[in-house]
Amino acid sequence: MSESPVSGTTNGTASGGVAATSGSDGATSRSDGATSRSDGATQVFVDHRELLFAIVYNMLGSVADTDDVLQETWLSWQGRADRSPLDGITNPRAYLVRIAVNHALARRAAITRRRETYVGPWLPEPLLDEPAPAGSADDRTLRAESVSLAMLVVLESLTPLERAVFVLNEVFGYPHTEIAEVLDRSPAAVRQLAHRAREHVHARRPLYRAHPRVRRQATERFVEAALGGDIAALMEILAPDVTVWTDGGGKARSAGLRPVHGRDKAARLFAGYATRRATNLDIRYRRVNGDDSAVIFEGESPYAVMVMDLTPDGERVSDVYIVTNPEKLAHVRRDEGAEEPEGEHP
């Protein structure tokens, strides 16, 4: 068996190419043909790993579960290679996407069961955008196709099949006919799923995304006011109907057990928090799910990720998403020099 090429993921993206291993001293029971197939299967999987990660993460909203699904996908793919040559697969990309999507749909049921006993609001696991290595423009494009955290919250209200169709069609541009093959549904059924998903998403989430510079400035203003307990500044930057979502999973004292609605309540919430917060917090501005956000550390450990959503005019904060659950921050690293510059997305 070759070493899994999905091991050793960091910051929500698989890292480090892993070659298939086979004993050169004759200790392995594989034939040369089987070993060659294994090597070829590994390379094909590595070539499509970023795409698979992006699709599955947008379906699940969890880095940890996405890593598990990629591991299951790899095992299925490796098993297929062990049984027969891969030459019979005319489109490896489509084959791998089908495996990954169906494993993700099965995983979705387990996630739903976990949610039933989750303490407080549940938010997607934040995905920090990492600079891609030189020459990997395709990887950068795939990372950019991870939708915003606010949109992931909306996608949580779709059925698993609706979400799969929406992600494949709206985010990755798959036509209905190809999605039908992936899901083993008729094109007519896929079109109906796509229509329902689009209507639902567009009703809850206007298709607006603030300019990166506007978002960065608003984020810095909000974080300064919130951590400083400046009620006047908070009343200025928060929209009247703002909602604050805090996800601590029952593991962080500062996290509320339900969303806070309204500017007055939100301002009081942050003002109260500012009086008891740790004093050694290090604030880094990083892109999280494509948007400029605040990543806060206490010493070397991740403390919180704060993502803001803005009103259409970009002047006020309409939603605040705060993730403090340490399990959801396990992949967040305090890398020196990783702070994103102000300006447009690359």
Helices and strands as residue ranges (DSSP letters): E 9-10, E 13-14, H 32-60, H 63-83, G 86-88, H 92-115, H 137-144, H 149-155, H 160-166, I 167-171, H 176-183, H 187-204, H 212-228, H 231-237, E 238-247, E 260-261, H 263-274, E 281-288, E 291-298, E 301-310, E 317-323
